[in-house]
Amino acid sequence: QVQLVESGGGLVQPGGSLRLSCATSEIIVVFSAMGWYRQAPGKERELVARIMLGGSTNYADSVKGRFTISRDNDKNTVYLQMNSLKPEDAAVYYCHAVGRFSGYDYWGQGTQVTVSS
């Protein structure tokens, strides 16, 4: 069974940085895409950043220039470096992956990011 395990969330002041990690139980090449979504209270879950198997990336407009998604194939881990954090970035961040052949959506359990002074 595929598992996605996030870590790295926490409390940070506005302007600060955090790095989220998502470790998978499978080698990354079994996924056609991996990414990060977030959901704030009372809001829908939204895509933050995604990296495709071929390495291309895309970001939500609200995080472009501040967040960077990357992966380490040897560690089967995807990262989200978040800089210049704003209060509106506060949310539960979920790791997401799409099965390369099944098309199935896999989700992590989520990690809380709080941005507050």
N, C-alpha and C positions, 0 to 999 in steps of 0.2 A: 504494500500500500504506500502510495506516494505521501511523503510528509514534507511540509514546508514549515520551518521553525524560524520565527523572527526574533531578533534581539536588538538592543541598542536604543530603545525608546527611553524617555525620561522627561525631566523638567529642565528647561533651558530659558534663559532670558532672551528677550527680543534682541536680534542681531547676532545671537549665538549660533553654534553649529552642533549638529548631531550626525552620526553615521549609523544607519540601520543596516542590519545584516539579515539575509534570508538563506539559511542552509537547507539544502534539499537532500532527501534520502536517495535520490537518483542522480545519475550523471546528467549534466545540463543539456546534453545533446538530445535527450528524449523529449525536450520541450521546444515547441516552435517559438515561444515567446515567454518571457518572464517580466514581471513588473511589480509596481507598487500602486496600490489604490489607497484612498483614505476616506474616512467617514467621520464627519463632525456631528455632534448632537443635533437632531432635527433636520439633517441634510442627507441627501442621497450619497451613496458611495461614488467616488469619482476617480478616474485614472489620474495618477500623478506622473508616472514615468514608466516606459516600457523599453525593453531591449529584445530585439529579435535574434533568432538563432544565428543569422548572418552578421550580427553586430550592429545593425542600424538601431537608432534610438529615437524616441519621440517623447515629448514632454507636454504637460498641461501649460497653457500660456502663463498661468499664475506663478509657475515655478521656474520658467526658463531663465537661464543665467544664474540661478541660485542653487538648483539641485542638479546632481549628476548621478546617473545610474551607471553601474559597471558590474562586471562579473569576473570571477576567478574560476575558470573551468577545472583547475586542479583541485580546488577546495569545494567545488559544487555549491558555490555561494554567490549570491547577487547582493550588491550593496546599493544603498542610496545615501549619498553624501548631501546633507542639507546645510546650506550656509545662509547667512543673513535671514535667519528665521523670523517670522512675523507672528503676531498673535493669531492671525487667521489661518496659519498653518497647523494649529493645534487640532488634533484628530486622532482617531485610532488608525494606524497604518497597517495595511494588510499586504502580505506578499501574495502574488498570483502567478500561476503558470498554466500554460495551455499544452496539453499532450500533443506531441508532434504528429502522431498517427491517429489517435482517438479523437482529438479535438476537445477532450474533456477539460473542464476548468478545475484547477486545484487552488485551494486557499489555505493560507496560514491562519493562525489563531488571532493574530493582531497584536500590535504593540502600541501603547499609548505615547503620544508626543504632546507635551504641554509646553506652551510658550507663554511665559508670564514673568513679570518683574516682581 
